[in-house]
Amino acid sequence: ILLRAVADALRADDAVESVAEEGEEVLAGKVRVSDRWFPEEERSKQPSIFSVVRCVVHLFKSESEPQLGLYGSFGYDLTLQFEPIELRKDRGSEGQRDLVLYLPDQIFVHDVVARDAWVVSYDFSLGEMSTTALPRTPSPAPHVPKPPTAQRDHAPGDFAGAVDVAKEEFRVGNLFEVVLSQKFSDECRAQPSHIFRVLRERNPSPYGFLINLGAGEFLVGASPEMFVRVEP
């Protein structure tokens, strides 16, 4: 039901070149390649996967239901939708997902400020079809510990060398700000929910998240900084 509504909306979107239904659970499509020039402040408005996201958000947006929307995560490589950057790092062959979003039909809302909590459930309809009679049993997707393919993405000393290079670039005026990072991986046998509880106890930041992204991937964290701001 929902896929049919999404498919109809995407076919009516000028940024989408094609949409095809592959079975009852998959939509496949292609975004148009624009021949327009976009100024710096409008790069994100050129046809891209974000055109698809905006179309789906608009389809399900409801002024009376502020919690209804898409929930999930965005990957850093989505920048490549706007920037023709030469890739220097191997992306691997494990099927990296740059974008994972869910449209929940039930949300547990916890208002920390008001000290209140409630559950919101949604049903959707398209013509004479409705999700009212459909089962609401979620598919189990538990955390299964497994050893990482690599412990780290930098050889010993490489990161320190990058810091030395950045310090010199700052000194001569070529850099104003830079964010250096390195990735560490290790096997974790604790459940993501337990990690989140411990993180909240040790770092009671106002913005925390625990998301099951499926495919054995969980996103857990807490930050004092706002993740996303929506402005009219």
NUTOR-161306 format. One line per 2 residues: number of its first residue (from 0); for each residue x, y, z of N, C-alpha, C. Coordinates in steps of 0.05 Angstrom, whole numbers, always signed. Layout:
BEGIN
NUM> X Y Z X Y Z X Y Z; ...
END
This chain:
BEGIN
0> +17 -24 +0 +0 +0 +0 +17 +25 +0; +36 +26 +19 +53 +50 +21 +72 +52 -3
2> +82 +30 -13 +100 +31 -36 +86 +42 -61; +60 +35 -64 +45 +45 -87 +42 +76 -84
4> +36 +85 -61 +34 +114 -57 +60 +128 -62; +82 +117 -52 +109 +128 -56 +116 +128 -86
6> +110 +106 -99 +116 +105 -128 +101 +126 -144; +76 +130 -138 +60 +150 -152 +71 +178 -147
8> +79 +183 -122 +90 +210 -116 +117 +214 -130; +134 +194 -131 +160 +197 -144 +157 +200 -174
10> +138 +187 -186 +134 +189 -215 +124 +218 -222; +111 +231 -204 +102 +258 -209 +124 +279 -202
12> +147 +271 -192 +168 +289 -185 +186 +294 -209; +191 +319 -215 +208 +326 -238 +237 +317 -236
14> +246 +313 -211 +274 +305 -207 +278 +275 -211; +257 +260 -213 +259 +231 -216 +255 +223 -245
16> +274 +208 -256 +272 +200 -284 +255 +175 -288; +258 +156 -270 +243 +131 -273 +239 +117 -246
18> +217 +103 -243 +210 +87 -219 +198 +61 -228; +207 +39 -217 +196 +13 -223 +192 -3 -198
20> +170 -17 -197 +164 -34 -174 +176 -62 -179; +193 -70 -162 +206 -97 -164 +195 -114 -142
22> +173 -128 -147 +160 -144 -127 +142 -126 -110; +135 -136 -86 +117 -122 -68 +131 -105 -48
24> +158 -107 -46 +172 -94 -25 +195 -76 -34; +199 -73 -60 +222 -58 -70 +214 -39 -92
26> +224 -15 -90 +222 +5 -112 +251 +10 -122; +254 +11 -148 +280 +18 -160 +275 +41 -179
28> +294 +60 -179 +290 +83 -196 +316 +97 -202; +313 +119 -216 +337 +135 -225 +330 +164 -223
30> +348 +180 -213 +345 +209 -210 +356 +222 -236; +343 +243 -245 +353 +256 -269 +380 +270 -264
32> +395 +272 -285 +420 +287 -284 +414 +315 -294; +418 +335 -278 +410 +362 -285 +431 +375 -303
34> +421 +391 -322 +439 +406 -340 +440 +435 -332; +429 +442 -309 +429 +469 -298 +454 +473 -281
36> +461 +499 -278 +483 +506 -260 +470 +516 -234; +479 +506 -212 +467 +513 -186 +488 +530 -170
38> +479 +553 -159 +498 +568 -143 +504 +553 -117; +525 +563 -103 +535 +549 -79 +513 +543 -59
40> +496 +563 -53 +476 +559 -32 +452 +542 -41; +451 +533 -66 +429 +516 -76 +439 +489 -86
42> +463 +482 -80 +474 +456 -90 +457 +432 -80; +447 +434 -56 +432 +411 -45 +404 +409 -58
44> +396 +429 -74 +370 +428 -86 +371 +416 -115; +395 +410 -125 +397 +397 -151 +387 +369 -149
46> +378 +356 -171 +368 +329 -169 +388 +310 -157; +380 +295 -137 +397 +276 -123 +379 +258 -107
48> +392 +240 -91 +376 +223 -74 +360 +239 -54; +370 +264 -48 +355 +281 -29 +328 +290 -42
50> +327 +291 -68 +301 +297 -81 +281 +275 -75; +290 +250 -74 +272 +228 -67 +263 +231 -37
52> +282 +237 -20 +276 +241 +9 +256 +263 +13; +260 +286 -1 +242 +308 +2 +214 +301 -8
54> +212 +285 -29 +187 +277 -40 +172 +259 -20; +185 +240 -8 +173 +222 +11 +164 +237 +36
56> +181 +255 +46 +175 +272 +69 +149 +288 +64; +148 +300 +40 +124 +316 +34 +99 +298 +32
58> +102 +274 +22 +79 +256 +19 +67 +249 +46; +83 +245 +67 +73 +237 +93 +71 +259 +113
60> +78 +283 +106 +78 +306 +125 +50 +312 +134; +47 +316 +160 +21 +323 +171 +25 +344 +193
62> +12 +366 +190 +15 +388 +210 +4 +379 +238; -15 +360 +238 -27 +352 +263 -12 +329 +276
64> +8 +318 +262 +24 +296 +273 +54 +302 +270; +65 +318 +288 +92 +327 +285 +113 +305 +287
66> +105 +282 +301 +125 +260 +304 +127 +243 +279; +107 +244 +261 +107 +227 +237 +128 +237 +218
68> +145 +219 +209 +166 +227 +190 +186 +204 +186; +208 +210 +174 +229 +191 +168 +250 +192 +190
70> +258 +168 +200 +279 +166 +221 +301 +148 +211; +326 +155 +216 +348 +138 +208 +374 +153 +208
72> +391 +148 +188 +417 +160 +188 +426 +166 +159; +444 +186 +157 +456 +194 +132 +486 +188 +133
74> +497 +178 +112 +526 +173 +111 +541 +196 +99; +567 +198 +106 +584 +220 +97 +586 +221 +66
76> +585 +197 +53 +589 +197 +24 +565 +209 +9; +544 +217 +23 +523 +231 +9 +532 +258 -1
78> +554 +268 +9 +566 +293 -1 +573 +290 -30; +579 +266 -39 +586 +261 -67 +562 +266 -86
80> +538 +268 -74 +515 +275 -91 +517 +303 -102; +533 +320 -89 +536 +348 -97 +564 +355 -106
82> +584 +341 -95 +611 +348 -100 +625 +326 -117; +636 +333 -140 +651 +313 -156 +679 +309 -145
84> +680 +296 -122 +706 +292 -109 +719 +266 -119; +745 +268 -123 +760 +244 -131 +763 +226 -107
86> +754 +201 -109 +756 +182 -87 +784 +172 -83; +794 +173 -59 +821 +163 -53 +820 +138 -35
88> +798 +134 -21 +796 +112 -2 +779 +90 -14; +787 +65 -9 +771 +42 -18 +746 +40 -2
90> +723 +38 -15 +697 +36 -2 +691 +7 +6; +707 -12 -3 +703 -40 +5 +681 -53 -12
92> +677 -78 -7 +657 -93 -23 +635 -104 -6; +630 -92 +17 +609 -102 +35 +582 -88 +31
94> +579 -73 +10 +553 -61 +4 +547 -38 +23; +564 -18 +24 +560 +5 +42 +534 +19 +35
96> +519 +25 +56 +493 +39 +53 +497 +68 +61; +492 +86 +43 +496 +115 +48 +471 +127 +62
98> +449 +113 +61 +424 +125 +70 +405 +103 +80; +397 +105 +105 +377 +85 +116 +356 +101 +132
100> +332 +101 +122 +310 +115 +135 +286 +97 +138; +271 +101 +160 +247 +86 +166 +223 +104 +169
102> +200 +94 +161 +175 +108 +166 +160 +91 +187; +162 +98 +213 +150 +81 +234 +119 +84 +234
104> +106 +62 +241 +77 +63 +245 +69 +64 +274; +90 +63 +292 +85 +67 +321 +110 +80 +333
106> +105 +101 +349 +126 +117 +361 +121 +120 +390; +141 +114 +406 +141 +120 +435 +154 +147 +439
108> +139 +167 +447 +148 +195 +450 +154 +200 +480; +178 +209 +485 +186 +215 +513 +194 +245 +514
110> +179 +261 +527 +184 +290 +530 +199 +293 +557; +226 +297 +555 +242 +299 +579 +235 +325 +595
112> +230 +347 +581 +225 +372 +594 +198 +371 +609; +177 +361 +595 +151 +360 +607 +147 +335 +625
114> +167 +317 +625 +165 +293 +641 +140 +277 +634; +136 +273 +609 +112 +260 +599 +120 +240 +577
116> +104 +220 +573 +110 +200 +553 +83 +189 +542; +83 +182 +516 +59 +171 +505 +66 +155 +479
118> +47 +139 +470 +51 +122 +446 +33 +132 +424; +44 +136 +400 +28 +144 +377 +29 +122 +356
120> +6 +113 +347 +4 +92 +326 -9 +104 +301; +0 +95 +278 -10 +107 +253 -20 +84 +235
122> -41 +91 +219 -50 +74 +197 -51 +92 +172; -47 +79 +150 -46 +94 +124 -66 +82 +105
124> -76 +99 +87 -96 +89 +68 -90 +101 +41; -97 +86 +20 -94 +95 -8 -118 +85 -23
126> -136 +103 -30 -161 +94 -43 -177 +77 -24; -183 +52 -33 -198 +34 -16 -180 +15 +0
128> -154 +18 -3 -135 +1 +12 -127 +15 +38; -121 -1 +58 -113 +10 +84 -94 -9 +98
130> -78 +2 +116 -60 -15 +132 -73 -24 +158; -98 -17 +163 -111 -22 +188 -110 -51 +196
132> -115 -69 +177 -117 -98 +183 -91 -112 +181; -70 -98 +174 -44 -111 +170 -31 -117 +197
134> -16 -140 +200 -3 -146 +225 +19 -125 +232; +23 -121 +258 +42 -101 +267 +67 -115 +280
136> +70 -140 +276 +93 -154 +288 +118 -148 +273; +138 -135 +286 +163 -127 +272 +180 -152 +267
138> +196 -150 +246 +215 -172 +241 +239 -170 +260; +246 -192 +273 +268 -190 +292 +295 -185 +278
140> +310 -167 +290 +337 -160 +279 +356 -156 +302; +362 -178 +316 +379 -175 +341 +408 -169 +334
142> +422 -159 +354 +451 -154 +352 +466 -181 +354; +482 -187 +334 +498 -211 +334 +527 -203 +333
144> +542 -207 +355 +570 -199 +355 +587 -213 +334; +605 -199 +321 +623 -211 +302 +649 -195 +302
146> +671 -208 +297 +697 -194 +297 +699 -176 +273; +712 -153 +275 +715 -134 +253 +734 -145 +232
148> +731 -135 +208 +749 -143 +186 +776 -129 +189; +777 -106 +202 +802 -92 +207 +800 -77 +234
150> +822 -76 +249 +822 -63 +275 +822 -32 +272; +836 -22 +252 +839 +7 +249 +845 +13 +220
152> +840 +38 +212 +844 +46 +184 +869 +62 +180; +885 +66 +202 +911 +80 +200 +933 +61 +212
154> +955 +61 +198 +978 +47 +210 +989 +63 +233; +1003 +51 +252 +1014 +66 +275 +1032 +88 +265
156> +1027 +112 +275 +1043 +136 +268 +1031 +152 +245; +1013 +141 +229 +1002 +156 +206 +985 +179 +216
158> +969 +175 +236 +951 +196 +245 +968 +219 +257; +988 +212 +273 +1006 +233 +284 +1019 +249 +262
160> +1026 +235 +241 +1039 +249 +218 +1019 +268 +205; +993 +260 +203 +973 +278 +191 +970 +303 +208
162> +972 +299 +235 +969 +322 +253 +993 +341 +249; +1017 +331 +245 +1040 +348 +240 +1037 +364 +214
164> +1027 +350 +194 +1022 +364 +168 +1002 +386 +172; +980 +381 +186 +959 +401 +190 +970 +425 +206
166> +987 +420 +226 +998 +441 +242 +1015 +460 +225; +1030 +448 +206 +1046 +464 +188 +1029 +481 +169
168> +1007 +468 +160 +989 +483 +142 +975 +506 +156; +969 +502 +182 +958 +524 +198 +979 +546 +200
170> +1004 +539 +205 +1025 +559 +209 +1029 +577 +185; +1027 +565 +161 +1032 +581 +137 +1006 +594 +126
172> +983 +588 +140 +958 +601 +132 +942 +587 +112; +948 +562 +105 +932 +547 +86 +907 +534 +98
174> +907 +531 +124 +884 +519 +137 +873 +538 +159; +847 +539 +161 +834 +554 +182 +821 +534 +202
176> +811 +512 +192 +798 +492 +208 +800 +465 +194; +805 +444 +209 +807 +417 +198 +797 +397 +218
178> +785 +375 +209 +776 +354 +226 +790 +328 +217; +808 +318 +233 +822 +294 +227 +809 +271 +243
180> +809 +247 +232 +796 +225 +246 +810 +199 +238; +806 +179 +255 +814 +152 +249 +794 +133 +261
182> +792 +110 +248 +771 +91 +255 +783 +67 +270; +771 +61 +293 +779 +37 +308 +755 +18 +309
184> +760 -8 +305 +738 -28 +306 +746 -51 +324; +726 -61 +338 +731 -84 +356 +705 -98 +360
186> +706 -123 +368 +682 -138 +373 +669 -129 +398; +642 -127 +398 +627 -118 +421 +605 -138 +427
188> +607 -151 +450 +587 -171 +458 +563 -159 +473; +566 -135 +483 +544 -122 +497 +522 -114 +478
190> +497 -114 +487 +475 -106 +470 +475 -76 +467; +467 -66 +443 +467 -37 +439 +451 -22 +460
192> +429 -33 +469 +412 -20 +489 +428 -16 +515; +445 -36 +522 +461 -33 +547 +482 -11 +543
194> +494 -10 +520 +514 +11 +514 +501 +38 +516; +477 +41 +506 +463 +66 +507 +457 +75 +535
196> +448 +55 +552 +442 +62 +580 +467 +71 +595; +489 +57 +590 +515 +65 +603 +524 +92 +594
198> +521 +97 +568 +529 +122 +556 +513 +145 +568; +487 +141 +572 +470 +162 +583 +478 +167 +613
200> +486 +147 +627 +494 +151 +655 +520 +166 +657; +539 +160 +639 +565 +172 +641 +566 +199 +626
202> +549 +202 +606 +549 +226 +590 +520 +235 +585; +507 +247 +605 +479 +253 +603 +474 +277 +584
204> +480 +273 +559 +477 +295 +539 +447 +297 +531; +438 +320 +523 +410 +324 +516 +402 +310 +490
206> +421 +304 +473 +414 +292 +447 +427 +264 +445; +411 +244 +448 +422 +216 +446 +406 +200 +426
208> +417 +178 +417 +404 +162 +397 +412 +133 +399; +393 +115 +393 +398 +87 +391 +380 +77 +368
210> +391 +70 +346 +376 +62 +322 +385 +36 +312; +367 +17 +308 +372 -8 +294 +369 -3 +265
212> +391 -3 +250 +391 +3 +221 +387 -22 +205; +384 -46 +218 +381 -70 +203 +408 -79 +192
214> +408 -103 +180 +433 -114 +168 +455 -116 +188; +448 -120 +214 +469 -122 +235 +482 -97 +242
216> +471 -74 +235 +483 -48 +241 +466 -32 +260; +479 -21 +281 +466 -5 +301 +481 +22 +304
218> +466 +43 +308 +478 +69 +312 +471 +78 +340; +492 +83 +357 +489 +90 +385 +507 +114 +391
220> +496 +134 +405 +513 +157 +412 +498 +177 +429; +512 +197 +438 +501 +219 +453 +519 +244 +448
222> +506 +267 +447 +521 +291 +441 +507 +315 +453; +523 +335 +462 +510 +360 +472 +502 +378 +449
224> +509 +371 +424 +502 +388 +401 +478 +377 +387; +461 +395 +377 +437 +387 +362 +445 +374 +336
226> +431 +352 +329 +437 +338 +304 +426 +352 +280; +400 +358 +282 +386 +370 +259 +367 +392 +269
228> +367 +414 +254 +348 +436 +260 +331 +440 +236; +305 +442 +239 +286 +447 +218 +276 +476 +220
230> +281 +491 +199 +272 +519 +199 +254 +524 +176; +232 +539 +180 +213 +545 +158 +226 +562 +136
END
